[in-house]
């Protein structure tokens, strides 16, 4: 028989685990319960790829790798809700990468939905554009959203992180 004290300890432990998780996670992947995600949106375009990595790492996370369409849609909706009132579009770093010379995306099991205009960038002057980001429109029905590739020093206002559960 479990004592009242044991139940109280289990309850507090469970609460701490849940609260600790909520500090990092905003939502769990709808298709892969192994990962949860969180996003950070700034009011200015101030985040390079390296800084985006640091932002994620500060909370024990890494830049989010989008593995399937359901997770992509959940991330887009999360970011859409955070678009500042005075913007119609938001751009956010993610962890998938692209080689413009070989046209390969890593990891190989990535879900990709390219932005419909000039993406991916594969021209010779874009050969350092390995790093992927999201274009997110306020209007969820807009066709002008998806993924793009750009060089790591580019400044975006947002980052998408994933935490392995």
C-alpha positions as CSV (number, residue, x, y, z in Angstrom):
1,X,0.0,0.0,0.0
2,X,1.3,3.4,-0.9
3,X,1.4,6.0,1.9
4,X,0.1,9.5,1.7
5,X,3.7,10.8,1.8
6,X,4.6,8.6,-1.2
7,X,1.6,9.9,-3.1
8,X,2.6,13.5,-2.3
9,X,6.2,12.9,-3.4
10,X,5.0,11.3,-6.7
11,X,2.6,14.2,-7.2
12,X,5.3,16.8,-6.7
13,X,7.8,14.9,-8.9
14,X,5.2,14.6,-11.6
15,X,4.4,18.3,-11.3
16,X,8.1,19.3,-11.5
17,X,8.6,17.2,-14.6
18,X,5.6,18.7,-16.3
19,X,6.6,22.2,-15.3
20,X,10.2,21.7,-16.4
21,X,8.9,20.4,-19.7
22,X,6.5,23.3,-20.1
23,X,9.4,25.8,-19.7
24,X,11.0,24.4,-22.9
25,X,8.2,22.8,-24.9
26,X,5.3,24.7,-26.5
27,X,4.0,21.6,-28.4
28,X,4.8,18.0,-29.1
29,X,5.2,16.8,-32.7
30,X,1.8,15.5,-33.8
31,X,3.5,12.5,-35.5
32,X,6.6,11.8,-33.4
33,X,6.2,11.9,-29.6
34,X,10.0,11.8,-29.4
35,X,10.3,15.6,-30.0
36,X,8.7,18.8,-28.7
37,X,9.2,22.2,-30.2
38,X,9.4,25.8,-29.1
39,X,9.9,29.1,-31.0
40,X,11.4,32.4,-30.2
41,X,10.3,35.6,-32.1
42,X,12.2,38.9,-31.8
43,X,10.9,42.3,-32.7
44,X,14.0,43.0,-34.8
45,X,15.9,41.1,-37.5
46,X,18.9,40.3,-35.3
47,X,19.5,36.5,-35.4
48,X,22.2,34.8,-37.4
49,X,22.3,31.0,-37.8
50,X,25.0,30.8,-35.2
51,X,23.0,32.8,-32.7
52,X,19.9,30.7,-33.5
53,X,21.9,27.6,-32.5
54,X,23.0,29.3,-29.3
55,X,19.4,30.3,-28.4
56,X,18.3,26.7,-28.7
57,X,21.3,25.3,-26.9
58,X,20.7,27.6,-23.9
59,X,17.5,25.5,-23.2
60,X,19.1,22.1,-24.0
61,X,17.6,22.1,-27.5
62,X,18.8,22.2,-31.1
63,X,17.5,23.9,-34.2
64,X,14.4,22.1,-35.3
65,X,14.6,19.5,-38.1
66,X,11.3,19.2,-39.9
67,X,10.7,15.6,-40.6
68,X,7.1,15.5,-41.8
69,X,4.2,17.6,-43.0
70,X,2.2,17.5,-39.8
71,X,5.1,18.9,-37.8
72,X,5.7,21.5,-40.4
73,X,2.1,22.6,-40.2
74,X,2.2,22.7,-36.4
75,X,5.4,24.8,-36.5
76,X,3.9,27.2,-39.1
77,X,0.8,27.7,-37.0
78,X,2.8,28.3,-33.8
79,X,4.9,30.9,-35.6
80,X,1.9,32.5,-37.3
81,X,0.3,33.2,-33.9
82,X,3.5,35.0,-32.9
83,X,3.8,37.3,-35.9
84,X,4.1,40.9,-34.5
85,X,1.0,43.1,-35.3
86,X,2.9,45.3,-37.6
87,X,4.3,42.5,-39.8
88,X,2.6,40.2,-42.3
89,X,5.5,37.8,-42.8
90,X,7.9,36.1,-40.4
91,X,11.1,34.4,-41.2
92,X,12.6,31.7,-38.8
93,X,15.8,29.6,-38.8
94,X,15.4,25.8,-38.7
95,X,17.9,23.0,-38.5
96,X,17.5,21.3,-41.9
97,X,20.3,22.1,-44.4
98,X,20.6,22.1,-48.2
99,X,23.6,21.7,-50.5
100,X,23.0,23.9,-53.5
101,X,25.6,22.1,-55.7
102,X,24.2,18.6,-55.2
103,X,20.6,19.7,-54.4
104,X,20.5,17.4,-51.4
105,X,18.7,18.1,-48.1
106,X,19.9,16.9,-44.8
107,X,18.9,14.9,-42.9
108,X,17.7,12.7,-45.7
109,X,14.3,12.1,-44.1
110,X,13.5,15.8,-44.0
111,X,10.1,17.2,-45.1
112,X,10.6,20.0,-47.6
113,X,8.2,22.5,-48.9
114,X,10.1,25.1,-50.9
115,X,8.9,28.7,-51.0
116,X,7.3,29.0,-54.5
117,X,9.5,31.8,-55.8
118,X,13.3,31.5,-56.4
119,X,13.8,28.7,-53.9
120,X,15.9,26.7,-53.5
121,X,18.7,29.0,-54.5
122,X,21.1,26.9,-56.5
123,X,23.0,29.5,-58.7
124,X,26.8,29.5,-58.3
125,X,26.8,32.6,-56.2
126,X,24.5,30.8,-53.7
127,X,26.9,27.9,-53.0
128,X,27.2,29.0,-49.3
129,X,23.4,29.0,-48.9
130,X,23.3,25.8,-46.9
131,X,21.0,26.9,-44.1
132,X,17.2,26.6,-44.2
133,X,14.6,29.0,-42.9
134,X,10.8,29.3,-43.0
135,X,8.7,32.0,-44.7
136,X,5.5,32.3,-42.7
137,X,2.6,34.5,-43.8
138,X,-0.1,35.8,-41.4
139,X,-2.7,34.3,-43.9
140,X,-2.5,30.5,-43.6
141,X,-4.0,30.2,-47.0
142,X,-1.3,32.2,-48.7
143,X,0.8,30.2,-51.2
144,X,3.7,32.5,-50.5
145,X,5.1,30.5,-47.7
146,X,7.5,27.6,-47.3
147,X,11.2,27.0,-46.9
148,X,14.2,28.8,-48.4
149,X,18.0,28.5,-48.2
150,X,20.3,31.3,-47.3
151,X,23.9,32.0,-46.0
152,X,24.5,31.8,-42.2
153,X,25.2,35.5,-41.6
154,X,21.7,36.5,-42.8
155,X,19.6,38.1,-40.0
156,X,16.1,36.7,-39.3
157,X,13.8,37.6,-36.4
158,X,12.9,34.1,-35.3
159,X,14.1,30.6,-34.5
160,X,12.5,27.2,-34.2
161,X,14.0,24.8,-31.7
162,X,13.4,21.1,-30.9
163,X,13.8,19.3,-27.6
164,X,14.3,15.5,-27.6
165,X,12.0,14.0,-25.0
